[in-house]
Amino acid sequence: MNRNRYQGFPHSKPDDGELRATLTSLQYEVTQNDATERAFENAYHAEKREGIYVDIVSGEPLFSSAHKFDSGTGWPSFYRPLVRENIVEKKDYKLFLPRTEVRSRHGDSHLGHVFRDGPPPSGLRYCINSAALRFVPRDSMEQAGYGEYVEGLEIP
C-alpha cells in the first residue's frame, strides 16, 4: 500500500486498480459499493485501545477513541468525528425510511450512517463499518504521521 497516502496531506483516493489490489474484498465492497459488514463480526466494535480511526482508502483522520462508545449495535460507534471537515453526510433512501449516510471527504468511502440516538454531548451515533477504517494506536500515531492528534486522546 502506498505509505505516503497515510502521512500528511493531501489524502486522496487511489485508482480502482490500486484499491482492488490493496483492499480485501469486504473492504472494497463496503467502501466502494456501500455494503455493510456483519454486526459483532468486525475488527473494531470492541476495540478499547487509545488511538484514531482513519479512512482505509485515503488515510484521512476520521474518528478518535476518545469519542467512541458502546452502542450495543455491533459496529464501532462515535458521538462525533475527530475532523468534522473529513466527513460528508448524504441522504440515503435505500431502506424504507431515509437515513443519513456518512462518507469520507477525500476518499469518498462509504463509512456507515449517523443517527440521532447517541449519547451526550452531541446526541449523535456515527455507526461505522470497521472495514472502512484503519486503527492507528496511540503509540504509533507519531510515526504514522498523525502526531497532531495525540493530544486529547485520553478516554473519558
Stockholm file with secondary structure:
# STOCKHOLM 1.0

chainA/1-156         MNRNRYQGFPHSKPDDGELRATLTSLQYEVTQNDATERAFENAYHAEKREGIYVDIVSGEPLFSSAHKFDSGTGWPSFYRPLVRENIVEKKDYKLFLPRTEVRSRHGDSHLGHVFRDGPPPSGLRYCINSAALRFVPRDSMEQAGYGEYVEGLEIP
#=GR chainA/1-156 SS CCGGGGSSSCCCCCCHHHHHHHSCHHHHHHHHHCCCCCTTCSSSTTCCSSEEEEETTTCCEEEEGGGEECCSSSSCEESSCSSGGGEEEEEECSSSSCEEEEEETTTCCEEEEEESCCCTTTCCEEEECGGGEEEEEHHHHTTTTCGGGSTTCCCC
#=GC SS_cons         CCGGGGSSSCCCCCCHHHHHHHSCHHHHHHHHHCCCCCTTCSSSTTCCSSEEEEETTTCCEEEEGGGEECCSSSSCEESSCSSGGGEEEEEECSSSSCEEEEEETTTCCEEEEEESCCCTTTCCEEEECGGGEEEEEHHHHTTTTCGGGSTTCCCC
//
